[in-house]
Amino acid sequence: MLLIVLACAEPVTTEALNLPEDPAQPGAPVGVRTVEHQGVTMEVWYPATDATAERSGELADVMAFVPQIFIDTVGPFSLPSLPTAAVRDADVRDTGSPLPVVLFSHGFGGFRLQSVSLTAHLASRGYVVIAADHPGRMMGDVLPCLFSPVLDGCNLTGFIEDPAVEDLDIVLEWVEDGPSWLDLDTERIGLSGHSAGGGTTTTVGQADARIDALLPMAGAGVVERAVPMLVIDGSCDGIVMTGSTQSAAAASFDADIAHLAGAGHLAFTDLCDLDLEGMAEQLLAERDDLNAAYYDQLIALATDGCPGVVPAVSSPDCSDGYLDAETAEETLRYAMTAFFDETLRGAQAVSFEDYPAVY
């Protein structure tokens, strides 16, 4: 007797996204994976299954971005890990349809996890969010440059050309190839970035028709292509003044601008949690081989917008110090989610001009 056994595949469980009405509120659990593709390291956040909610989000190890030669030179130290809502290698949520994509580009002296509170939030709202490292403008590139002579690994090429343009092209290629473990909607791709990454956002957004929506923060250029853009800046930013972002938005084809009242340069990141100024004062300030001029510039960059720092901008918005981090983060979660929901999902436009701290 011929016995035939038919194997039935397990049914795929679909979990719809049941999102809170307030865009600032998180939605689904979040998973995260690190991907290497053609020499580019990227972090990928995505909506995870409901079962993921039983697990705690990971702590992002910032020391992984500090070069060993810097540690060897200054001696052992530690930086705080960044708490995140993302669970490492969690199961991907099957929502029943392809997921829109948002790319994120970090700033000068940053790294791919610098704004994880925002990138993970967007993932909870149903986006696949991808942030790549940009060698030439990473924290690990600039730390060796603080000495005279500079240490091996000092890399300031990001001042000369934008390394992120090529990086993002590789990321977009990865998105278009369609990784086997994600169902991506390549017809709905947004791009955001902070500071130098805001400049990258507008440079790539101007040239690459694959990008459908742009959200530069604390830095922007002119975009003449017909693509929706929201520029967000901080009214107390002493690194990239609001006048430059306002001018870029005004000269662009289809751009709105929102000012985060009282916010400094790092309000768009989680970097203030690292207390880089305290680390610098402890390890660097008294060294004889310190490049003092470069050190002062980096301290300004590493503290603008952080608690306890006197704003460099003279404005009524800044008279009582910087906007607190909790309000800044909640407002940005609201604005970013609402903008991408409108431009990538066709959701009804919502006004965030009345939201706290925005004008």
MARKOL-280174 format. One record per residue: residue in one letter; x, y, z of N, C-alpha, C in turn. Coordinates in steps of 0.001 Angstrom, whole numbers. Layout:
ATOM|resn|n.c1|n.c2|n.c3|ca.c1|ca.c2|ca.c3|c.c1|c.c2|c.c3
ATOM|A|X|Y|Z|X|Y|Z|X|Y|Z
...
//
This chain:
ATOM|resn|n.c1|n.c2|n.c3|ca.c1|ca.c2|ca.c3|c.c1|c.c2|c.c3
ATOM|M|864|-1195|0|0|0|0|891|1233|0
ATOM|L|557|2141|-885|1302|3396|-956|681|4398|4
ATOM|L|1491|4826|942|986|5748|1957|1494|7147|1640
ATOM|I|617|8059|1418|978|9440|1088|653|10331|2285
ATOM|V|1649|11045|2736|1462|11945|3870|1523|13380|3372
ATOM|L|533|14137|3629|501|15538|3237|823|16396|4449
ATOM|A|1861|17201|4318|2253|18094|5417|1600|19450|5211
ATOM|C|928|19892|6211|254|21186|6128|1064|22243|6866
ATOM|A|1304|23337|6194|2036|24433|6841|1179|25047|7937
ATOM|E|1861|25489|9000|1134|26153|10073|532|27459|9577
ATOM|P|-702|27740|9936|-1308|28994|9483|-582|30195|10075
ATOM|V|-466|31228|9271|172|32457|9734|-850|33285|10503
ATOM|T|-456|33711|11677|-1351|34507|12501|-1180|35973|12164
ATOM|T|-2264|36586|11744|-2241|38010|11427|-2684|38806|12646
ATOM|E|-1908|39839|12979|-2233|40712|14103|-2358|42139|13586
ATOM|A|-3574|42603|13502|-3812|43954|13013|-3196|44976|13963
ATOM|L|-2877|46138|13415|-2375|47234|14241|-3554|48005|14824
ATOM|N|-3722|47907|16115|-4767|48669|16799|-4077|49808|17546
ATOM|L|-3986|50939|16881|-3155|52031|17381|-3967|53046|18157
ATOM|P|-3399|53586|19238|-4055|54696|19939|-4242|55890|19006
ATOM|E|-5288|56635|19235|-5577|57788|18376|-4486|58849|18471
ATOM|D|-3922|59053|19637|-2868|60042|19830|-1567|59530|19219
ATOM|P|-1029|60215|18198|196|59739|17554|1397|59655|18487
ATOM|A|1352|60374|19611|2482|60341|20539|2501|59085|21391
ATOM|Q|1382|58343|21403|1305|57146|22226|1818|55931|21459
ATOM|P|2577|55057|22117|3096|53872|21414|1980|52934|21028
ATOM|G|2258|52109|20011|1273|51159|19534|1686|49727|19830
ATOM|A|2175|49030|18823|2557|47628|18966|3897|47492|19683
ATOM|P|4187|46299|20229|5552|46035|20690|6543|46200|19538
ATOM|V|7803|46376|19869|8829|46681|18853|9947|45651|18927
ATOM|G|10354|45189|17768|11531|44341|17651|12663|45104|16980
ATOM|V|13884|44583|17103|15037|45237|16490|16056|44192|16084
ATOM|R|16692|44427|14939|17801|43586|14484|18889|44490|13903
ATOM|T|20111|44013|13975|21237|44693|13343|21576|43959|12056
ATOM|V|21704|44702|10979|21932|44125|9649|23196|44722|9048
ATOM|E|24000|43884|8409|25160|44329|7636|24859|44088|6163
ATOM|H|25054|45126|5351|24812|44964|3913|25809|45817|3141
ATOM|Q|26637|45167|2365|27632|45846|1535|28447|46870|2330
ATOM|G|28883|46475|3507|29727|47328|4324|28998|48351|5163
ATOM|V|27686|48409|5071|26889|49362|5847|26223|48623|7008
ATOM|T|26396|49169|8212|25733|48613|9397|24476|49409|9663
ATOM|M|23371|48713|9774|22099|49394|10007|21316|48719|11120
ATOM|E|20565|49520|11828|19644|49025|12849|18253|49069|12247
ATOM|V|17506|47983|12411|16173|47868|11830|15170|47627|12954
ATOM|W|14262|48579|13138|13167|48449|14104|11877|48126|13356
ATOM|Y|11011|47327|13958|9811|46873|13257|8720|46521|14261
ATOM|P|7451|46518|13841|6383|46091|14747|6537|44600|15045
ATOM|A|6434|44248|16306|6594|42853|16734|5247|42283|17183
ATOM|T|5234|40991|17384|3993|40319|17799|3577|40761|19203
ATOM|D|2305|40573|19501|1807|40942|20823|2521|40186|21933
ATOM|A|2945|38959|21639|3635|38161|22651|4938|38822|23101
ATOM|T|5493|39685|22259|6742|40376|22587|6576|41279|23806
ATOM|A|5352|41716|24064|5102|42631|25185|5500|42017|26523
ATOM|E|5651|40700|26577|6046|40039|27811|7541|40205|28102
ATOM|R|8305|40680|27101|9754|40824|27254|10119|42297|27402
ATOM|S|11191|42574|28116|11637|43952|28331|12476|44427|27156
ATOM|G|12373|45717|26860|13205|46308|25825|14674|46275|26221
ATOM|E|15535|46274|25220|16966|46152|25496|17577|47489|25906
ATOM|L|18748|47414|26511|19566|48584|26791|20603|48705|25682
ATOM|A|20611|49828|25002|21555|50032|23896|22926|50373|24465
ATOM|D|23934|49584|24117|25290|49735|24634|26028|50816|23839
ATOM|V|26141|52001|24413|26802|53112|23727|28313|52907|23666
ATOM|M|28876|52194|24637|30321|51976|24642|30783|51203|23406
ATOM|A|29873|50507|22752|30222|49799|21527|30615|50756|20412
ATOM|F|30272|52035|20564|30585|53032|19534|31820|53867|19897
ATOM|V|32460|53543|21003|33677|54240|21434|34882|53429|20988
ATOM|P|35806|53992|20214|36949|53212|19723|37884|52801|20859
ATOM|Q|38475|51615|20722|39346|51098|21770|40559|51988|21985
ATOM|I|41060|52609|20922|42243|53454|21068|41955|54655|21967
ATOM|F|40724|55149|21953|40345|56246|22843|40333|55764|24294
ATOM|I|39778|54580|24528|39746|54017|25882|41162|53761|26384
ATOM|D|42015|53230|25517|43397|52955|25910|44142|54240|26284
ATOM|T|43771|55341|25642|44470|56610|25866|44009|57290|27155
ATOM|V|42706|57293|27420|42187|58034|28577|41991|57165|29806
ATOM|G|42025|55850|29627|41791|54958|30748|40359|54457|30772
ATOM|P|40100|53416|31569|38764|52805|31602|37686|53800|32058
ATOM|F|36552|53751|31422|35387|54552|31815|34157|53892|31222
ATOM|S|33017|54394|31571|31777|53851|31015|30812|54984|30708
ATOM|L|29958|54762|29746|28851|55654|29439|27552|54905|29715
ATOM|P|26512|55616|30108|25239|54935|30381|24704|54253|29120
ATOM|S|24051|53125|29307|23311|52512|28207|21990|53256|28025
ATOM|L|21467|53220|26810|20209|53904|26525|19054|52912|26604
ATOM|P|18084|53145|27490|16926|52249|27539|16094|52393|26272
ATOM|T|15598|51292|25762|14788|51329|24547|13538|50477|24740
ATOM|A|12581|50702|23858|11360|49899|23867|11493|48666|22997
ATOM|A|12654|48467|22370|12817|47426|21357|13375|46136|21959
ATOM|V|12840|45017|21513|13274|43687|21953|14118|43060|20845
ATOM|R|15308|42655|21192|16247|42107|20215|15707|40821|19580
ATOM|D|15675|40811|18229|15297|39632|17434|13892|39121|17742
ATOM|A|12997|40013|18138|11607|39609|18378|10944|39181|17072
ATOM|D|9898|38377|17177|9164|37935|15992|8487|39127|15313
ATOM|V|8565|39146|13987|7951|40225|13215|6435|40063|13216
ATOM|R|5753|41150|13386|4283|41143|13389|3789|41082|11940
ATOM|D|2903|40165|11651|2245|40103|10349|961|40917|10438
ATOM|T|980|42107|9876|-183|42999|9954|-1179|42745|8830
ATOM|G|-815|41866|7899|-1698|41585|6791|-1415|42399|5546
ATOM|S|-457|43323|5622|-113|44141|4455|1330|44609|4596
ATOM|P|1971|44965|3485|3354|45451|3549|3460|46712|4409
ATOM|L|4615|46877|5047|4819|47989|5970|5584|49128|5300
ATOM|P|5130|50366|5500|5895|51507|4993|7229|51618|5719
ATOM|V|8170|52303|5093|9553|52363|5574|9931|53809|5862
ATOM|V|10655|54033|6966|11243|55338|7257|12732|55131|7517
ATOM|L|13572|55841|6774|15016|55816|6997|15394|56980|7903
ATOM|F|16433|56777|8721|16895|57835|9623|18396|57999|9486
ATOM|S|18850|59268|9412|20265|59589|9254|20753|60391|10458
ATOM|H|21783|59876|11145|22267|60522|12370|23128|61745|12056
ATOM|G|23398|62534|13089|24149|63772|12941|25644|63583|13111
ATOM|F|26396|64694|13014|27844|64672|13207|28146|64363|14674
ATOM|G|29011|63382|14895|29307|62946|16253|28266|61997|16826
ATOM|G|27330|61563|16006|26283|60657|16458|26560|59223|16038
ATOM|F|25520|58419|16014|25599|57016|15607|24179|56537|15405
ATOM|R|24026|55338|14899|22703|54916|14419|21646|54812|15514
ATOM|L|22061|54722|16781|21103|54604|17886|20874|55921|18610
ATOM|Q|21348|57030|18066|21342|58291|18805|19937|58801|19122
ATOM|S|18945|58414|18340|17569|58895|18539|16613|57712|18659
ATOM|V|17024|56703|19440|16268|55451|19490|14875|55642|20072
ATOM|S|14667|56639|20919|13325|56866|21457|12347|57237|20345
ATOM|L|12834|57885|19294|11977|58265|18167|11861|57145|17142
ATOM|T|12985|56508|16810|12946|55455|15798|12110|54266|16284
ATOM|A|12275|53889|17544|11483|52773|18073|10002|53140|18154
ATOM|H|9709|54407|18457|8305|54817|18527|7635|54679|17165
ATOM|L|8297|55135|16111|7711|55014|14777|7463|53551|14424
ATOM|A|8373|52669|14841|8168|51245|14584|6924|50734|15305
ATOM|S|6679|51227|16516|5490|50796|17257|4210|51240|16567
ATOM|R|4322|52262|15737|3157|52787|15024|2989|52159|13636
ATOM|G|3761|51111|13348|3532|50357|12124|4517|50611|11004
ATOM|Y|5651|51230|11297|6674|51478|10284|7875|50564|10523
ATOM|V|8562|50232|9449|9903|49667|9569|10870|50829|9477
ATOM|V|11666|51013|10512|12562|52166|10604|13995|51668|10545
ATOM|I|14786|52281|9673|16152|51821|9433|17109|52989|9614
ATOM|A|18087|52822|10500|19118|53843|10728|20479|53221|10494
ATOM|A|21262|53819|9620|22603|53314|9301|23667|54156|9982
ATOM|D|24785|53525|10316|25966|54275|10731|26581|54960|9519
ATOM|H|27147|56160|9749|27801|56910|8671|29259|57165|9041
ATOM|P|30167|56244|8751|31587|56484|9036|32068|57764|8373
ATOM|G|32798|58558|9134|33226|59880|8674|32564|60988|9457
ATOM|R|31471|60644|10155|30846|61632|11030|30261|60989|12287
ATOM|M|30782|59817|12659|30304|59119|13852|31074|59564|15091
ATOM|M|30482|59301|16273|31157|59610|17517|32524|58948|17583
ATOM|G|32604|57702|17125|33869|56987|17141|34905|57548|16189
ATOM|D|34483|58322|15210|35411|58969|14280|36004|60242|14853
ATOM|V|35199|60962|15650|35645|62278|16115|36385|62224|17448
ATOM|L|36120|61208|18280|36801|61146|19569|38326|61078|19437
ATOM|P|38890|60312|18502|40351|60290|18375|40942|61612|17891
ATOM|C|40106|62512|17415|40594|63792|16900|40774|64831|17998
ATOM|L|40435|64466|19232|40501|65423|20338|41921|65646|20847
ATOM|F|42871|64906|20322|44237|64965|20834|45177|65588|19803
ATOM|S|46300|66061|20300|47333|66618|19431|48670|65972|19779
ATOM|P|49208|65113|18904|48666|64729|17601|47438|63824|17747
ATOM|V|46663|63750|16676|45443|62953|16712|45792|61475|16808
ATOM|L|44860|60706|17340|45022|59261|17435|44635|58593|16119
ATOM|D|45127|57376|15936|44676|56594|14790|43156|56458|14837
ATOM|G|42536|56583|13694|41079|56476|13623|40375|57808|13532
ATOM|C|41110|58911|13728|40496|60232|13555|40023|60368|12109
ATOM|N|38761|60660|11936|38177|60697|10593|37151|61816|10517
ATOM|L|37533|62898|9893|36642|64062|9765|36196|64276|8324
ATOM|T|36180|63214|7534|35791|63358|6135|34351|63823|5989
ATOM|G|33553|63628|7046|32171|64097|6984|32051|65600|6880
ATOM|F|33138|66331|7215|33153|67777|7024|33320|68146|5550
ATOM|I|33932|67253|4783|34286|67547|3399|33207|67096|2435
ATOM|E|32688|65901|2657|31617|65366|1824|30659|64587|2705
ATOM|D|29470|64359|2215|28442|63689|3006|28529|62179|2796
ATOM|P|29064|61441|3776|29181|59988|3592|27839|59275|3596
ATOM|A|26811|59932|4136|25522|59270|4300|24791|59080|2984
ATOM|V|25133|59868|1961|24429|59749|679|24625|58360|92
ATOM|E|25871|57903|70|26148|56556|-444|25581|55488|490
ATOM|D|25697|55713|1804|25156|54747|2768|23663|54531|2539
ATOM|L|22930|55619|2361|21476|55502|2206|21109|54858|880
ATOM|D|21932|55043|-135|21675|54376|-1409|21780|52860|-1238
ATOM|I|22751|52423|-441|22898|50995|-162|21719|50485|659
ATOM|V|21277|51284|1634|20111|50894|2438|18868|50775|1549
ATOM|L|18680|51734|662|17527|51692|-232|17586|50467|-1150
ATOM|E|18771|50096|-1574|18926|48880|-2377|18488|47655|-1581
ATOM|W|18879|47622|-298|18474|46518|584|16955|46479|739
ATOM|V|16351|47644|877|14895|47726|994|14226|47215|-278
ATOM|E|14733|47647|-1406|14119|47251|-2680|14304|45765|-2972
ATOM|D|15436|45192|-2537|15652|43752|-2722|14662|42936|-1906
ATOM|G|14152|43526|-823|13139|42852|-21|13706|41757|852
ATOM|P|14214|42095|2045|14716|41060|2945|13647|40016|3224
ATOM|S|14053|38761|3315|13092|37656|3409|12227|37726|4660
ATOM|W|12727|38368|5710|12003|38339|6982|11091|39544|7193
ATOM|L|11035|40440|6201|10176|41616|6297|9347|41768|5033
ATOM|D|8121|42234|5190|7255|42559|4052|7193|44085|3954
ATOM|L|8007|44645|3050|8175|46092|2973|7402|46667|1792
ATOM|D|6825|47833|1999|6135|48567|942|7114|49561|328
ATOM|T|7712|49200|-783|8736|50048|-1396|8155|51247|-2132
ATOM|E|6834|51345|-2145|6182|52519|-2742|5894|53580|-1692
ATOM|R|6218|53309|-434|5964|54272|652|7216|54343|1538
ATOM|I|8116|55266|1186|9390|55387|1892|9588|56834|2331
ATOM|G|9807|57020|3614|10101|58335|4160|11548|58409|4610
ATOM|L|12035|59623|4788|13418|59850|5216|13437|60983|6230
ATOM|S|14127|60738|7335|14296|61749|8366|15753|61756|8802
ATOM|G|16169|62834|9463|17531|62907|9957|17712|64101|10861
ATOM|H|18792|64068|11636|19064|65124|12605|20367|65819|12285
ATOM|S|20359|67162|12316|21566|67977|12141|22190|67698|10778
ATOM|A|23424|67158|10739|24002|66785|9447|23104|65794|8728
ATOM|G|22403|64962|9512|21446|64038|8925|20226|64742|8359
ATOM|G|19909|65940|8878|18864|66756|8266|19309|67251|6902
ATOM|G|20598|67632|6805|21142|68012|5507|21140|66847|4543
ATOM|T|21496|65664|5034|21437|64462|4199|20018|64207|3726
ATOM|T|19051|64386|4615|17648|64159|4268|17239|64993|3065
ATOM|T|17629|66257|3069|17227|67108|1947|18086|66863|702
ATOM|T|19352|66525|870|20193|66203|-289|19673|64971|-1016
ATOM|V|19432|63908|-254|18922|62682|-856|17492|62882|-1340
ATOM|G|16710|63601|-561|15327|63836|-952|15188|64618|-2237
ATOM|Q|16131|65523|-2489|16131|66285|-3733|16437|65385|-4928
ATOM|A|17357|64430|-4747|17885|63678|-5881|17205|62343|-6125
ATOM|D|16591|61765|-5118|16139|60372|-5217|14622|60286|-5177
ATOM|A|14033|59936|-6306|12578|59881|-6425|11976|58702|-5661
ATOM|R|12813|57806|-5139|12279|56701|-4339|11761|57189|-2993
ATOM|I|12166|58381|-2579|11765|58932|-1291|10469|59711|-1458
ATOM|D|9469|59393|-628|8128|59962|-784|7779|61028|246
ATOM|A|8591|61198|1284|8313|62203|2316|9602|62484|3074
ATOM|L|9801|63758|3455|11042|64185|4091|10753|64877|5416
ATOM|L|11546|64528|6452|11390|65171|7740|12776|65462|8330
ATOM|P|13411|66551|7877|14693|66942|8472|14488|67675|9796
ATOM|M|15416|67450|10746|15314|68059|12066|16639|68732|12415
ATOM|A|16548|69995|12866|17728|70761|13296|18798|70799|12216
ATOM|G|18374|70990|10996|19283|71072|9858|18527|70710|8599
ATOM|A|18675|71517|7542|17943|71247|6302|18525|72068|5172
ATOM|G|18331|71573|3961|18661|72319|2756|17411|72508|1922
ATOM|V|17576|73112|773|16451|73393|-117|16124|72150|-939
ATOM|V|14843|71842|-1059|14367|70741|-1895|13399|71311|-2929
ATOM|E|13800|71268|-4176|12972|71829|-5242|12047|70792|-5868
ATOM|R|12295|69521|-5583|11436|68464|-6100|10086|68496|-5382
ATOM|A|9061|68053|-6084|7707|68052|-5519|7544|66858|-4590
ATOM|V|8031|67006|-3372|7905|65962|-2365|7558|66639|-1044
ATOM|P|6583|66135|-308|6191|66800|945|7329|66770|1966
ATOM|M|7510|67898|2648|8576|68005|3625|8099|68789|4839
ATOM|L|8462|68298|6008|8255|69017|7258|9610|69233|7907
ATOM|V|9984|70478|8102|11227|70832|8779|10889|71158|10236
ATOM|I|11584|70512|11166|11401|70816|12587|12732|71316|13134
ATOM|D|12696|72473|13795|13920|72982|14412|13651|73379|15855
ATOM|G|14714|73711|16566|14607|74146|17943|14857|75636|18038
ATOM|S|13980|76342|18724|14112|77802|18765|15309|78249|19595
ATOM|C|15906|77347|20389|17071|77690|21208|18314|76920|20767
ATOM|D|18305|76463|19536|19429|75699|18994|20605|76632|18729
ATOM|G|21724|76400|19417|22905|77224|19228|23883|76654|18227
ATOM|I|23572|75499|17624|24454|74866|16636|23953|75147|15219
ATOM|V|22701|74853|14969|22065|75165|13684|20938|76145|13978
ATOM|M|21163|77388|13672|20201|78433|14018|18902|78276|13228
ATOM|T|17808|78652|13876|16498|78481|13251|16355|79275|11955
ATOM|G|17118|80369|11822|17026|81153|10589|17423|80363|9360
ATOM|S|18430|79492|9477|18885|78730|8315|17855|77682|7906
ATOM|T|17240|77013|8870|16231|76018|8535|14968|76685|8000
ATOM|Q|14640|77846|8561|13470|78573|8090|13658|79015|6637
ATOM|S|14857|79472|6304|15141|79889|4930|15062|78707|3972
ATOM|A|15603|77561|4398|15560|76374|3543|14128|75942|3283
ATOM|A|13296|75967|4323|11901|75576|4154|11174|76542|3221
ATOM|A|11439|77825|3391|10758|78830|2572|11122|78707|1097
ATOM|A|12353|78265|809|12810|78164|-573|12470|76825|-1213
ATOM|S|11927|75894|-447|11615|74567|-965|10240|74543|-1617
ATOM|F|10011|73529|-2454|8788|73457|-3254|7558|73200|-2397
ATOM|D|7666|72265|-1446|6487|71838|-693|6887|71552|744
ATOM|A|7186|72597|1502|7691|72399|2859|6921|73223|3872
ATOM|D|6667|72613|5002|6177|73308|6182|7295|73313|7215
ATOM|I|7223|74239|8170|8218|74280|9231|7519|74397|10572
ATOM|A|8046|73681|11555|7539|73736|12921|8706|74005|13846
ATOM|H|8511|74907|14794|9559|75254|15752|9243|74593|17095
ATOM|L|10220|73894|17630|10097|73301|18952|10587|74342|19949
ATOM|A|9631|75018|20589|9949|76180|21417|10802|75777|22616
ATOM|G|11948|76429|22762|12831|76177|23896|13793|75029|23705
ATOM|A|13735|74374|22555|14569|73197|22336|15942|73587|21809
ATOM|G|16959|72876|22283|18307|73010|21766|18604|71933|20749
ATOM|H|19854|71845|20357|20236|70991|19241|20015|69510|19524
ATOM|L|20242|69074|20753|20168|67645|21053|18797|67193|21517
ATOM|A|17807|68084|21464|16452|67703|21863|15882|66612|20961
ATOM|F|16460|66454|19775|15975|65487|18791|16675|64138|18936
ATOM|T|17469|63988|19989|18269|62785|20219|18111|62333|21663
ATOM|D|18768|61223|21977|18855|60747|23359|20249|60992|23936
ATOM|L|21044|61827|23287|22448|61976|23654|22665|62700|24979
ATOM|C|21725|63539|25397|21898|64211|26693|21940|63208|27840
ATOM|D|21319|62045|27658|21319|61024|28705|22717|60475|28976
ATOM|L|23652|60719|28067|24999|60166|28212|25902|61029|29070
ATOM|D|25523|62285|29331|26358|63215|30090|27778|63255|29528
ATOM|L|27880|63554|28251|29188|63597|27593|30074|64701|28161
ATOM|E|29454|65788|28639|30247|66856|29241|30932|66360|30507
ATOM|G|30202|65614|31340|30806|65066|32553|31948|64124|32239
ATOM|M|31766|63287|31224|32830|62388|30795|34042|63171|30327
ATOM|A|33806|64223|29552|34916|65017|29028|35677|65734|30137
ATOM|E|34949|66296|31084|35615|66998|32183|36469|66045|33021
ATOM|Q|35984|64833|33207|36699|63855|34015|37937|63318|33301
ATOM|L|37822|63075|32001|38873|62351|31298|39779|63221|30445
ATOM|L|39301|64387|30017|40013|65122|28980|40473|66518|29380
ATOM|A|39702|67215|30183|39887|68664|30350|41288|69054|30801
ATOM|E|41947|68228|31612|43256|68589|32160|44424|67972|31411
ATOM|R|44179|67364|30292|45260|66687|29563|46145|67690|28818
ATOM|D|47448|67438|28797|48386|68312|28099|48321|68118|26585
ATOM|D|47847|66962|26147|47815|66685|24708|46441|66955|24096
ATOM|L|45610|67697|24807|44265|67994|24316|44309|69061|23231
ATOM|N|43554|68844|22170|43341|69874|21149|42222|70777|21663
ATOM|A|42608|71867|22334|41648|72682|23088|40568|73284|22196
ATOM|A|40952|73770|21019|39970|74415|20144|38907|73413|19694
ATOM|Y|39336|72245|19301|38409|71222|18845|37563|70706|20006
ATOM|Y|38195|70601|21172|37479|70165|22374|36326|71106|22684
ATOM|D|36554|72414|22641|35499|73384|22945|34342|73264|21955
ATOM|Q|34669|73029|20691|33613|72886|19675|32770|71642|19942
ATOM|L|33433|70544|20294|32688|69314|20532|31866|69380|21814
ATOM|I|32377|70069|22830|31592|70234|24055|30316|71019|23760
ATOM|A|30435|72064|22956|29243|72828|22577|28244|71932|21850
ATOM|L|28742|71110|20921|27869|70212|20169|27243|69157|21071
ATOM|A|27996|68696|22077|27545|67597|22928|26635|68040|24068
ATOM|T|26428|69343|24231|25642|69824|25372|24475|70725|24987
ATOM|D|24424|71210|23769|23395|72164|23378|22011|71514|23452
ATOM|G|21213|71989|24397|19885|71430|24602|19769|70547|25821
ATOM|C|20882|70319|26521|20872|69398|27668|20537|70121|28979
ATOM|P|19965|69419|29948|19610|70038|31235|20824|70631|31932
ATOM|G|20622|71779|32571|21677|72424|33335|22648|73250|32522
ATOM|V|22500|73241|31211|23378|74023|30333|22695|75334|29993
ATOM|V|23439|76433|30049|22884|77748|29716|22788|77869|28198
ATOM|P|21607|78129|27656|21462|78242|26206|22345|79339|25618
ATOM|A|22911|79042|24453|23746|80021|23763|22906|81058|23039
ATOM|V|21631|80761|22805|20736|81648|22074|20040|82587|23057
ATOM|S|20027|83870|22717|19333|84857|23537|17931|85065|22971
ATOM|S|16950|84522|23665|15564|84575|23204|14657|84348|24403
ATOM|P|13444|84925|24387|12498|84653|25479|12228|83163|25660
ATOM|D|12274|82394|24544|12052|80946|24649|13099|80268|25530
ATOM|C|14280|80892|25616|15409|80256|26297|15706|80853|27658
ATOM|S|14903|81802|28095|15224|82547|29313|15220|81674|30566
ATOM|D|14429|80601|30553|14366|79711|31710|15109|78398|31473
ATOM|G|16004|78400|30500|16721|77168|30161|16024|76429|29032
ATOM|Y|16547|75263|28717|16021|74494|27592|14706|73795|27929
ATOM|L|13939|73500|26893|12741|72685|27009|13118|71333|27627
ATOM|D|12281|70851|28548|12616|69585|29201|12504|68430|28208
ATOM|A|13310|67411|28434|13449|66300|27495|12140|65533|27306
ATOM|E|11373|65362|28356|10132|64598|28259|9136|65276|27328
ATOM|T|8987|66594|27469|8061|67323|26595|8559|67316|25162
ATOM|A|9869|67495|24976|10438|67493|23633|10190|66148|22954
ATOM|E|10456|65068|23657|10288|63743|23055|8831|63475|22706
ATOM|E|7920|63797|23621|6499|63551|23348|6024|64357|22142
ATOM|T|6466|65602|22056|6061|66449|20940|6605|65919|19624
ATOM|L|7848|65472|19631|8450|64937|18408|7800|63620|17994
ATOM|R|7476|62785|18959|6768|61546|18620|5451|61871|17911
ATOM|Y|4764|62857|18442|3479|63275|17854|3677|63792|16438
ATOM|A|4604|64741|16275|4780|65408|14988|5281|64446|13921
ATOM|M|6271|63628|14256|6829|62702|13269|5795|61674|12833
ATOM|T|5085|61099|13798|4089|60084|13462|2970|60682|12623
ATOM|A|2479|61847|13033|1381|62482|12291|1799|62808|10868
ATOM|F|3026|63302|10694|3493|63655|9354|3604|62429|8458
ATOM|F|4228|61369|8935|4385|60188|8093|3066|59458|7896
ATOM|D|2161|59497|8878|831|58915|8670|104|59625|7527
ATOM|E|250|60931|7489|-422|61701|6428|224|61449|5072
ATOM|T|1547|61497|5010|2228|61461|3705|2456|60053|3169
ATOM|L|2589|59070|4040|2851|57705|3584|1640|56790|3678
ATOM|R|688|57158|4519|-486|56296|4697|-1775|56951|4239
ATOM|G|-1706|58219|3871|-2902|58911|3429|-3869|59226|4532
ATOM|A|-3379|59263|5766|-4250|59589|6893|-4654|61055|6836
ATOM|Q|-5733|61357|7490|-6186|62747|7546|-5150|63593|8280
ATOM|A|-4895|64753|7725|-3908|65643|8341|-4378|66076|9722
ATOM|V|-3444|66096|10666|-3758|66592|11999|-2888|67800|12276
ATOM|S|-3416|68715|13022|-2658|69909|13357|-1881|69678|14636
ATOM|F|-570|69897|14572|222|69812|15788|718|71184|16223
ATOM|E|219|72226|15564|620|73580|15931|137|73955|17339
ATOM|D|-951|73326|17753|-1479|73604|19089|-908|72661|20132
ATOM|Y|-79|71736|19691|507|70796|20628|1521|71526|21514
ATOM|P|1672|71108|22764|2605|71812|23664|3993|71954|23074
ATOM|A|4520|73157|23156|5902|73484|22774|6114|73646|21278
ATOM|V|5053|73602|20468|5214|73780|19024|4552|75071|18575
ATOM|Y|5216|75819|17699|4584|76972|17093|5063|77127|15652
//
